[in-house]
Amino acid sequence: MAPLPETEKDAAAAEDGSNALSDAWDYRGRPAVRASSGGWSSAAMILGVELNERLTTLGIAVNLVTYLTATMHLGNAASANAVTNFLGTSFMLCLLGGFVADTYLGRYLTIAISTAVQAAGMAVLTISTAAPGLRPPRCADPTGASAACVEPSGTQLGVLYLGLYLTALGTGGLKSSVSGFGSDQFDESHGGERRRMARFFSWFFFFISLGSLLAVTVLVYVQDNLGRRWGYGVCVVAILAGLGVFLAGTPRYRFKKLAGSPLTQIAAVTAAAWRKRALPLPADPSMLYDVDDAAAAGEDVDGKMKLPHSKQCRFLDQAAIVEVDSSSPSPSPSPSSGKKWAVCTVTEVEEVKQVVRMLPTWATTILFWTVYAQMTTFSVSQAQAMDRRIGSFLFPAGSLTVFFVGSILLTVPLYDRFLVPFARRFTGNPQGLSSLQRIFVGLLLSILAMIVAALTERRRITAAHAGVQLSTFVIVPQFLLVGAGEAFTYIGQLDFFLRECPRDMKTMSTGLFLSTLSIGFFLSSGLVSVVHAATASGGRRPWLADDINWGRLDYFYWLLAVISTVNLGAFVAAARGYEYKEKRLADAGIKIDDDEVTVHV
């Protein structure tokens, strides 16, 4: 694809008149023409990529535990950690993908390359599950827990993990760029296109949900009844087909300039503040370097909204101190390529302060995703050990997550239709509940889910010891509660990070949100490892035994419920002390345009 030079913009704009867009280009580097680029015809070609991403990632995650225990003969704890590490890596790599897209490749190339990498990862997984030499010999014990079961070799695990983490790498690049590139196909300054963009995000969420439903129903059924190689092979074909459709839309796509990563600004402010930590702060904040000074010094401030100075995190104010050069008659620093790392504007410092203010909320939402992780790991192991028959049909253990997905899809419209009008009477908030209040409800539901899961597991163990196999559907309530909790937490987090992040750091908002998922999954892995080691010491039977009928998974669920309750208290304390950006800026006489907030699911 040709670069996107600005030198051709004016001439082409004059030729195409008002139809030429000033901030978007076609694949040849010419200003994009509204009538022949972007819009729904372009955005529709991007939706298939996201559907396949959900189909692939969730299709692996919800059913991987059964493969690792029964076929690869790994223990329950090791299998659960393999799943959560895979998911954690996928979401953590979104940060890397966003940085690469914003700084070097752009969203289009990042999506194309990441899709190819994801297809390669799934191809390796397909080979891993199809080649007999890449799996241990079959074992009579369906759980793989018997001492007679041969452990997998290093090569067998290496090929399996190569496929998993190549897929995770591709997923990280895709998730960081797909929704943003879709929104690039609409001009936010044009009323009609702005409304169509809102519809695009509705369809985007629909395709995410569709991919999730196909993953936990059709794909899991194919994996369990026709074989993993067919299930993963279907994903390879779907990904390549989606990539072909995506590339076919290249002549119609709109491309935006590389904006640079917000991480660079955060690093610059931190570095400048640390370097000048010994300098005294001026008593008058107006003496600090700001947007007006930057414009006077010849910098491109690009219409940056000037933010008022605040008294929090005063250490960061050091970054805006102007160092006077004794050889220069002016106290203002001269613009240079490295000046950004020497002095930053007050506005840039305040944007970083705003990110810092959000960190307590960010930290206290991580644990929800640790609870969420149990729905794709130990809850699937529970289902595997229960009666899954519906007449002559054997319900796949991994497909139990369909109740989880269904709960999400039901909670969102029920909230909008019934809870919002009811809550609005008490809160006065047009949205019913504020973003932090939504997160609170989600965290509370996750605690209730772990309590219900613990009580249900205790009942299941008691029945198993008596020789009775309970129906797998008795654990459905924990899936429903976590699913409803995700609907509140996910939307609350997304709304909070999008609205509260500085305007010029919108790409950072998605990264902050997805990092809570990643760290939550990694926290689950760490917690499982610690609990397994601690409870197995001294020859004792571990809580997270390979045969869960002789473990105490209910104790683990109780532990999560207690930790989540403490975390909820910390969240409430952070939320009570948080002042929303809109109120803080309104007090300074600055009004936020609601059109700034665009939800990227």
C-alpha positions, 0 to 999 in steps of 0.5 A: 500500500502506498504511503499517505502523503499530505502533499497531494491533499490540497490539489485532489481536494480542489479537484473533487470538491466537497466530496474529498475528505481532509483527514482520510486517504485512499489506498493510493495515498490520495484524499478519500472521496466520500461517494466512492470510499468508506461507509457501510460497504467498507465497514461490512467487509471488516465485520467478518474478521471480528466474527472469526476472531471471536469464533477462534479465541472462544472456541479454543478457550471454552473447550481446551481444558477437556483436551488438555486433561483427557488427551494431553494428560495434564492435571486440572490445575495445569490445564486451567492455567494453560487456558488462562495464560492463553487468554491473558496473553491474547488480551495483553498483546492488544497493547502491543498491537495498538502501539504498533498500529498507532506508531508504525503499521497503521490499522489496516496492515496490522489487521491483515498481518495479524489475521495471517498470523492467527491463521498460521497459529490455528493451522499449527493447532490443527496439525498438533491435534491431527498428527498421532505423533504430537499426542501422547498414547490414548489412556483408559482414564477419560480424565487423564489422571491415572498414573498409567497415562503417559505424560506429553513430551516436550516436543508435543507440548511445544507444538501445541503451545506454538499454535496457541501463542501464535493464535494469541499474537494474531488475536492481540493485533486484531482486537486492538485495531478492528473496531477502530478501523471500522470507525475510520470508514465513517466521517464523524463530522458528517451527521449522516455518517456519524449516525451510521457509525453508531449503527456499525458498533451495534452490528459489531457487537452483534457479530461478536455475540454471533461468533461467541454463540457459534463457538460455544455451540457449533464449534464445540460440538464439532470438536467433541464429536468429529474431532479437534482437527475438524473444529480447528481446521474449520477455523483456519478456513473461516479466517482465510476466507475472512482475510480474503474478503477484508483484502478485497475491500482495500480499494474502498477503505479510508485510511488515517494518518498514524497518530502515534501512541499515547504511551509515548506521551506518558513516557515523555511526561514521566521522563521529563518530570523525573529528570527535573525532579530537583527543580523548584515548582513555581508558586504560580501555575501559569509560569509552567509551559502550556499549549499557548507557549507551545504554539508560540514556539512553533509547535503543532498543537493540532487543536489540542484542548487546553486543560486547567491545572490541578493540584493532584500528582504535583510531582508530574508538574515538574515536566512542565517547568521551563529550563532557562537557557542562559545563552538564549534571551527567551525563557521559552524552549526552542522546538526540536525533535527531542524537546518533547522529552525535555519539557511538556505542556501543562495540558499534556501533564494533566492528561497523564494525571487523568490516567493516574486518577483512573488507576484505582478503578482500573486495579479494582476491576481486575478481579472480576475477570479472575472470576470470569476465568473460572467459567472457561476452566474449572466450571467446564471440569465440573460439567465434564464430571456430571450427567450431561445427557438430554435424552440420547443427546450428550451435551458437550461440557464446553457448550455449557457456556452458552448460558453464559453468553445468553445471559449477557445478551439478555441482560443488556436489553433488560437493563435498557428496557426496565432497569434504566427507567427505574434507576433514573428515578433515584439517581437522576442519571439519564443512563440510569446508573453511572459507569462506576455504579454499573461496575459495582453491580457487576462485581457484586454479581461475581461474588454471588456467582462464587457463593452459588458455585461453592454451594453447588460444588459442595452438593455435587461432591457429596452426591458423587461420593454417594455414587450419584451423578447430578445433572450438569444443569445444576451449575447453570446459575453460576454461568448466568450470574457471571454472564449478567455480571459481565454485561454490567462490568464490561459496559461500565468499564468501557463507558468509564475508560472512554469517557474519562480518558483524555480526548487525545488518548482514546486509543489508550482507553481500549488498552486500559480496559483490555489490560484488566482482562489480561491481568485478571486471567494471569492472576487466576493462573497465579492463584491456582498455582499458589493454592495447588502448591499450598494445599498439596504440600505434606502429601495432602490431597489438593483442593484442585485435584486432577479428579475433582470428585476428590478435591475441594473446588468448593473451597477455592470458590469460597476463597475467590468469594472472600477475595472478591468481597475485599476487592469490592470494598476497595472499589467502593472506597476508590469510587467514592473518592473519584470525581468525574472528568465532566464535573471537574472540567465543568467547574473550570468552565469547560464543557465536554462535547458528547460526540467525543465519546464513541464506544468501541466494543 
